[in-house]
């Protein structure tokens, strides 16, 4: 066997290097074209170019991250996640891949994993305001509100005109019942961007919590003008119910159902509006629809049915509805409070008070439990105790008419003229 001359081996090596470089050039050109179409939102064309680049150079990180973002835009999140993870295996300090992996995990509702990924991205780029803002939102999803506020604060220092960050921080303040701070942030968001739908919606939520129902209506309607949603119409209906405008509330719930016929909440709320109008047959039909739409979620519909049965004197059926929820293991404060109400109607005062105690152990601010407790004390002629409980129920926002249809009697107990 004869050896190849040295000059011939050199030519072969040069040819291989030139072929490799030409391939890299083609991969780079295809990836660059893919980026152009990605920015234009033409995802299929972008995907074709990224696939071409990766066929030539399977470990080309820029093409992997570009294709991952394309899959993200196409809502193929598992494929996006796989591409970003592979890019990071090849180049662990790639900020773009790390950031978009976090975004994808957030969309997949893998919030703890997303927080970890955002944190790694911040190690690579310590002053990226969007990463702080998005990690804050992930913290909010897992109810770590103080950490969320800290991240939003940092994000706003780095980018003080981010309307979305002000909106998200305002919504966290609502979760913390800090309504003044919430309104300040939401107002600031709308100063920067008057089309922030969620800021209008958040203002509606904050004003509703402050019992400023008329103003809450204004902001819910503004949110709906920007983007009609099931949740928006549902909250509009709840506010109208609070104002006693039950027929208008029904119309709002109709719109909510039109936008999302599979969502159980507006059926349940519409049923309560029908009940408030005395149309109990329609109410029960809607509670059935709520249970059909969300058999494992719509436990409030069982409680509402219990209320109607109790009002009809069908106490055994009412207790069955409450017990059904408690047997599920959903030891919800409202379930105990509603069962306390049924027992109050049955004249079982001690059992009613015991259920009120259980309810308040679950939620110390359960207005319904205070309301039932007040009515029991009233019947027991413990006037001072009744007054304290009923005042607490009203302070927490409960409409006593739902508990005791003799509203004038409840008002008499609370009237200062009756105090001794």
Secondary structure, DSSP 8 states (H G I E B T S, - for coil): -----HHHHHHHHHHHHHHHHHHHHHHHHHHHHHHHHHHTT-HHHHHHHHHHHHHH-TT-HHHHHHHHHHHHHTT-HHHHHHHHHHHHHH-TT-HHHHHHHHHHHHHTT-HHHHHHHHHHHHHHSTT-HHHHHHHHHHHHHTT-HHHHHHHHHHHHHH-TT-HHHHHHHHHHHHHTT-HHHHHHHHHHHHHH-TT-HHHHHHHHHHHHHTT-HHHHHHHHHHHHHH---HHHHHHHHHHHHHTT-HHHHHHHHHHHHHH-TT-HHHHHHHHHHHHHTT-HHHHHHHHHHHHHH-TTT-HHHHHHHHHHHHHTT-HHHHHHHHHHHHHTT---HHHHHHHHHHHHHTT-HHHHHHHHHHHHHH-TT-HHHHHHHHHHHHHTT-HHHHHHHHHHHHHTT--GGGT-S-HHHHHHHH-GGG--
